[in-house]
Amino acid sequence: MKSLASMIMLLVFSQLWGQAVPTGNPSDFQVKTCLHSVSYAGVWRGHSFLSVDDFLVKAKELGYDGVMLVAKRPHVSPFDYDQQARQRLRQKIKDLGLELVGLAGYTDFTAGCDKPGIPNVEIQASYVGEVAKLAHDLGTDMVRIFTGYIRPDIPYDKQYAMVVEGLKLAGKKAAEWDVTLAVQNHHDIAIHHDEMYWLMQEVDMPNVKVGFDAWSPTLEGLNPQEISQGIRLLEPYLVNTILAQYVRMPQYRYVPEKTNYKAVQAQIRAIPLSEQGIIDYDTFISTLRDIGYQGYLVYEMCEVLRGGGSIENLDKTAKAFLDYVKKFE
């Protein structure tokens, strides 16, 4: 059980930075659904593309409470949205009765770590600052970002330090627009919850928080109980989560001199979240409820999808998510 002092601190940070952290009270949990626009951005093989306006209409028609918008081309890039376009988009979202949950930023703070003469950390932090301003103009106070991929032949601590520096610089720029950064456990550095917790303590900024997902720790080999422990460890920082379900497709390579096949790393494919996949979402969402999680359940179709990428199949899969999460209401 949290101490009174820690509860007060959580409430203070929530009021300062907008994004509510878990309360610790299961009765405070609400199922709030959000659709990620990457699902209809035509990113994956065979997936259909919708413009931002068409995606917003689609999310409303499907019955989602809110949306997360990709903060790069072909959706909402800071390069393409001047002040007039931002006002128009903000009004469109409001007219549809949707909540703009956040913008999805795309960062890799270790990029260029082998070229120290180029200020790549500053460049990426500047991009986050521009996305934070865009978020503010569009009426949201959250930007999802990543850490960094590990590059070979470069000392780990050098790369880790770049991530810390990048998050601090980006957090400072985001604070100018009252925006919280949700650091997703997506890239190599801080992919595990223990390292993410360490990273948050080292960065130590009230507007740099965590977006903790279940799919990456599952692929790391963690079991549902270990993932649940990760949620509880990161509870003081947890402001976002993105959900998607997958299956493993076994892969083999023929070895002619053995007249045999050699198993290699499996291919991952997406399936509806309502179907049996590799991720135990019953335990994951139940743990979120137990800690009084205050954020949205953001759904994405972010891989080649079973049944293909037609609008009809994307819609069917997005609806299946809404049906699945009803049992947690």
GULO-888410 format. One record per residue (C-alpha): residue number from 1; x, y, z. Coordinates in pm, whole numbers. Layout:
REM residues N
SITE   n      u      v      w
SITE NUM      X      Y      Z
...
REM end
This chain:
REM residues 329
SITE   n      u      v      w
SITE   1      0      0      0
SITE   2    129    345    -87
SITE   3    213    590    189
SITE   4      9    910    217
SITE   5    315   1114    116
SITE   6    370    914   -204
SITE   7      2    943   -296
SITE   8     20   1320   -251
SITE   9    330   1341   -471
SITE  10    158   1139   -744
SITE  11   -142   1372   -736
SITE  12     83   1680   -748
SITE  13    273   1553  -1052
SITE  14    -58   1459  -1217
SITE  15   -190   1812  -1173
SITE  16    136   1968  -1290
SITE  17    176   1765  -1608
SITE  18   -177   1660  -1699
SITE  19   -110   1289  -1746
SITE  20   -261   1101  -1454
SITE  21    -51    827  -1293
SITE  22   -216    522  -1129
SITE  23   -403    589   -806
SITE  24   -354    246   -650
SITE  25   -732    209   -617
SITE  26   -886    -52   -851
SITE  27  -1222    128   -842
SITE  28  -1060    428  -1018
SITE  29   -978    223  -1329
SITE  30  -1188    290  -1637
SITE  31  -1178    128  -1979
SITE  32  -1092    417  -2210
SITE  33  -1024    306  -2566
SITE  34   -794    471  -2818
SITE  35   -712    377  -3179
SITE  36   -360    440  -3308
SITE  37   -354    591  -3658
SITE  38    -56    371  -3752
SITE  39   -321    101  -3797
SITE  40   -453    278  -4106
SITE  41   -131    439  -4228
SITE  42    -50    176  -4490
SITE  43    276     90  -4313
SITE  44    262   -288  -4333
SITE  45    249   -506  -4643
SITE  46   -103   -508  -4785
SITE  47   -245   -260  -4532
SITE  48   -488      2  -4660
SITE  49   -423    372  -4612
SITE  50   -659    634  -4475
SITE  51   -595   1008  -4463
SITE  52   -598   1169  -4119
SITE  53   -951   1304  -4167
SITE  54  -1082    968  -4288
SITE  55   -909    791  -4001
SITE  56  -1074   1021  -3747
SITE  57  -1416    949  -3894
SITE  58  -1335    579  -3892
SITE  59  -1235    582  -3524
SITE  60  -1559    756  -3436
SITE  61  -1771    517  -3643
SITE  62  -1603    216  -3483
SITE  63  -1683    348  -3136
SITE  64  -1344    446  -2993
SITE  65  -1318    712  -2723
SITE  66   -997    864  -2853
SITE  67   -715    851  -3105
SITE  68   -337    859  -3113
SITE  69   -193   1020  -3425
SITE  70    136    934  -3595
SITE  71    356   1246  -3573
SITE  72    532   1193  -3904
SITE  73    440   1154  -4267
SITE  74    206   1034  -4405
SITE  75    -10   1149  -4114
SITE  76     56   1446  -3883
SITE  77    409   1568  -3948
SITE  78    510   1903  -3795
SITE  79    648   1990  -4141
SITE  80    306   1970  -4304
SITE  81     81   2130  -4043
SITE  82     98   2507  -4022
SITE  83   -104   2698  -3765
SITE  84   -415   2705  -3980
SITE  85   -399   2331  -4045
SITE  86   -352   2267  -3675
SITE  87   -657   2470  -3586
SITE  88   -863   2289  -3848
SITE  89   -751   1944  -3726
SITE  90   -816   2033  -3363
SITE  91  -1167   2147  -3452
SITE  92  -1227   1829  -3655
SITE  93  -1136   1612  -3356
SITE  94  -1359   1819  -3128
SITE  95  -1654   1810  -3368
SITE  96  -1634   1431  -3383
SITE  97  -1639   1409  -3004
SITE  98  -1305   1229  -2988
SITE  99  -1022   1273  -2741
SITE 100   -676   1327  -2884
SITE 101   -494   1102  -2640
SITE 102   -149   1184  -2772
SITE 103     89   1205  -3064
SITE 104    322    919  -3153
SITE 105    676   1051  -3189
SITE 106    954    842  -3343
SITE 107   1297    874  -3186
SITE 108   1621    680  -3170
SITE 109   1863    868  -2946
SITE 110   2155    637  -3023
SITE 111   2135    697  -3398
SITE 112   2466    833  -3522
SITE 113   2654    731  -3209
SITE 114   2947    634  -3433
SITE 115   2956    990  -3573
SITE 116   3020   1208  -3265
SITE 117   3067   1521  -3476
SITE 118   2697   1529  -3562
SITE 119   2470   1643  -3275
SITE 120   2212   1369  -3333
SITE 121   2085   1374  -2975
SITE 122   2014   1747  -3002
SITE 123   1854   1699  -3344
SITE 124   1617   1432  -3213
SITE 125   1536   1631  -2899
SITE 126   1454   1929  -3122
SITE 127   1215   1708  -3322
SITE 128   1046   1607  -2997
SITE 129   1015   1974  -2909
SITE 130    842   2042  -3240
SITE 131    608   1748  -3186
SITE 132    535   1873  -2834
SITE 133    438   2213  -2974
SITE 134    222   2037  -3232
SITE 135     59   1834  -2953
SITE 136    -11   2151  -2755
SITE 137   -163   2321  -3059
SITE 138   -384   2019  -3127
SITE 139   -509   2000  -2769
SITE 140   -323   1707  -2616
SITE 141    -54   1693  -2348
SITE 142    120   1364  -2430
SITE 143    381   1256  -2684
SITE 144    491    893  -2706
SITE 145    864    847  -2782
SITE 146   1129    572  -2789
SITE 147   1477    529  -2635
SITE 148   1748    394  -2868
SITE 149   1861     83  -3053
SITE 150   2193    -68  -2949
SITE 151   2462    -30  -3216
SITE 152   2735   -294  -3242
SITE 153   3095   -213  -3151
SITE 154   2994     96  -2947
SITE 155   3025     74  -2566
SITE 156   2687     24  -2404
SITE 157   2732    300  -2146
SITE 158   2809    551  -2419
SITE 159   2480    466  -2589
SITE 160   2286    459  -2263
SITE 161   2424    804  -2176
SITE 162   2297    935  -2511
SITE 163   1949    815  -2423
SITE 164   1962    985  -2084
SITE 165   2085   1307  -2242
SITE 166   1822   1287  -2515
SITE 167   1535   1230  -2274
SITE 168   1645   1519  -2054
SITE 169   1678   1756  -2348
SITE 170   1349   1638  -2497
SITE 171   1177   1660  -2160
SITE 172   1294   2018  -2120
SITE 173   1162   2115  -2463
SITE 174    831   1932  -2401
SITE 175    788   2110  -2068
SITE 176    778   2442  -2252
SITE 177    444   2325  -2394
SITE 178    317   2148  -2078
SITE 179    358   1813  -2251
SITE 180    440   1478  -2091
SITE 181    666   1232  -2274
SITE 182    559    866  -2252
SITE 183    870    655  -2311
SITE 184    760    327  -2468
SITE 185    946      1  -2401
SITE 186   1011    -52  -2770
SITE 187   1381      1  -2851
SITE 188   1672   -204  -2717
SITE 189   1775     29  -2434
SITE 190   1540      2  -2134
SITE 191   1332   -266  -2307
SITE 192   1315   -455  -1976
SITE 193   1113   -303  -1693
SITE 194   1405   -312  -1446
SITE 195   1618   -104  -1683
SITE 196   1326    127  -1763
SITE 197   1276    191  -1391
SITE 198   1647    269  -1353
SITE 199   1629    500  -1654
SITE 200   1331    692  -1514
SITE 201   1510    741  -1183
SITE 202   1822    864  -1361
SITE 203   1636   1104  -1591
SITE 204   1427   1222  -1294
SITE 205   1197   1469  -1471
SITE 206    831   1507  -1374
SITE 207    715   1514  -1738
SITE 208    916   1212  -1854
SITE 209    703    905  -1784
SITE 210    652    552  -1916
SITE 211    432    384  -2172
SITE 212    460     14  -2079
SITE 213    335   -247  -2325
SITE 214    293   -624  -2292
SITE 215    412   -734  -2635
SITE 216    783   -651  -2602
SITE 217    834   -827  -2265
SITE 218    644  -1125  -2403
SITE 219    889  -1143  -2693
SITE 220   1172  -1109  -2439
SITE 221   1048  -1436  -2288
SITE 222    886  -1295  -1974
SITE 223    582  -1478  -1841
SITE 224    253  -1305  -1747
SITE 225    345  -1289  -1378
SITE 226    680  -1124  -1455
SITE 227    507   -872  -1682
SITE 228    258   -802  -1405
SITE 229    552   -736  -1172
SITE 230    687   -494  -1431
SITE 231    362   -298  -1423
SITE 232    376   -272  -1047
SITE 233    740   -163  -1051
SITE 234    672    110  -1308
SITE 235    345    216  -1148
SITE 236    471    560  -1032
SITE 237    559    648  -1393
SITE 238    288    469  -1593
SITE 239     79    698  -1817
SITE 240     22    497  -2135
SITE 241      5    150  -2285
SITE 242    -34     23  -2641
SITE 243   -189   -316  -2708
SITE 244   -163   -557  -3002
SITE 245   -183   -935  -3030
SITE 246     52  -1161  -3223
SITE 247    135  -1519  -3311
SITE 248    470  -1677  -3389
SITE 249    519  -1826  -3733
SITE 250    795  -2091  -3710
SITE 251   1074  -2045  -3964
SITE 252   1331  -2295  -4096
SITE 253   1624  -2293  -4338
SITE 254   1721  -2589  -4548
SITE 255   2073  -2728  -4490
SITE 256   2152  -2931  -4805
SITE 257   2461  -3106  -4669
SITE 258   2246  -3239  -4382
SITE 259   1936  -3300  -4594
SITE 260   1757  -3133  -4309
SITE 261   1616  -2804  -4181
SITE 262   1752  -2568  -3919
SITE 263   1515  -2369  -3698
SITE 264   1566  -1992  -3705
SITE 265   1395  -1705  -3524
SITE 266   1020  -1710  -3575
SITE 267    834  -1449  -3778
SITE 268    575  -1245  -3588
SITE 269    231  -1178  -3736
SITE 270    -65   -978  -3601
SITE 271   -404  -1122  -3512
SITE 272   -716   -975  -3348
SITE 273   -668   -913  -2979
SITE 274   -977  -1124  -2908
SITE 275   -804  -1436  -3045
SITE 276   -557  -1664  -2868
SITE 277   -210  -1525  -2924
SITE 278    122  -1513  -2744
SITE 279     27  -1230  -2504
SITE 280   -183  -1280  -2190
SITE 281   -393   -964  -2191
SITE 282   -633  -1092  -1925
SITE 283   -351  -1075  -1670
SITE 284   -204   -755  -1815
SITE 285   -525   -549  -1809
SITE 286   -632   -699  -1476
SITE 287   -306   -574  -1326
SITE 288   -366   -229  -1474
SITE 289   -706   -233  -1307
SITE 290   -557   -346   -976
SITE 291   -323    -43   -963
SITE 292   -593    204  -1067
SITE 293   -436    281  -1406
SITE 294   -564    616  -1534
SITE 295   -455    615  -1898
SITE 296   -608    486  -2218
SITE 297   -588    140  -2372
SITE 298   -437    226  -2710
SITE 299   -492    -33  -2981
SITE 300   -274    -72  -3288
SITE 301   -257   -307  -3586
SITE 302    116   -289  -3639
SITE 303    227   -593  -3840
SITE 304    102   -796  -4133
SITE 305   -248   -889  -4018
SITE 306   -430  -1220  -4035
SITE 307   -700  -1185  -4300
SITE 308   -516   -911  -4489
SITE 309   -505   -535  -4475
SITE 310   -831   -442  -4644
SITE 311  -1039   -172  -4481
SITE 312  -1302   -434  -4405
SITE 313  -1056   -658  -4219
SITE 314   -892   -367  -4038
SITE 315  -1235   -250  -3923
SITE 316  -1335   -600  -3813
SITE 317  -1013   -638  -3614
SITE 318  -1045   -293  -3454
SITE 319  -1402   -376  -3347
SITE 320  -1286   -706  -3196
SITE 321  -1060   -509  -2961
SITE 322  -1355   -304  -2836
SITE 323  -1556   -621  -2775
SITE 324  -1266   -779  -2587
SITE 325  -1201   -494  -2342
SITE 326  -1569   -462  -2244
SITE 327  -1523   -742  -1991
SITE 328  -1292   -518  -1788
SITE 329  -1547   -240  -1747
REM end
